[in-house]
């Protein structure tokens, strides 16, 4: 994934070729692989970092050590002007990024959850097979149960 990201950046940012060549030669000489820090060092050579946006979805799904390391590196990138878009559940501590970010809390509205859940239940053939003969009141109870446990997610 990291190599794919770098190759996409290189196509648009020719100033990175020299740095990438140096890294490749160094790794080949030492018979090693580039580290995350090596990749970040290359990114720091981008002349207009504000033109690059890193989009990371579902940060909360990463392990805590991975999340902490990623936030640390993202903070360094934000300090030099890269733009970062993160999505996460509210229980993730974004304290490291607060000085470089705007944090917007978005929660689902009850009506949106009702529409989505009802539609999914009605479209699922498995659910329809299980609920055959029970009527709409059971679907309403399931929707209410899902919404009560969603807690605004």
LINJOCOR-V281465 format. One record per pair of residues at least 24 apart in sequence whose ideal C-beta (glycine too) atoms are under 6 Angstrom apart, sorted by the first residue. I is the first residue (numbers start at 1). J is the second residue. D is the distance in whole Angstrom. If there is no record, write none. Layout:
I/J/D  I/J/D
This chain:
2/39/6  13/46/6  15/47/6  16/42/6  16/45/6  19/45/5  40/73/6  49/80/5  49/81/4  49/82/4  50/81/5  52/82/5  53/83/5  54/84/5  55/85/5  56/86/5  57/87/5  59/86/5  59/88/4  59/92/6  60/88/5  60/89/4  60/92/5  71/96/5  107/152/4  113/147/5  113/150/6  114/143/6  117/143/5  117/146/5  118/143/5
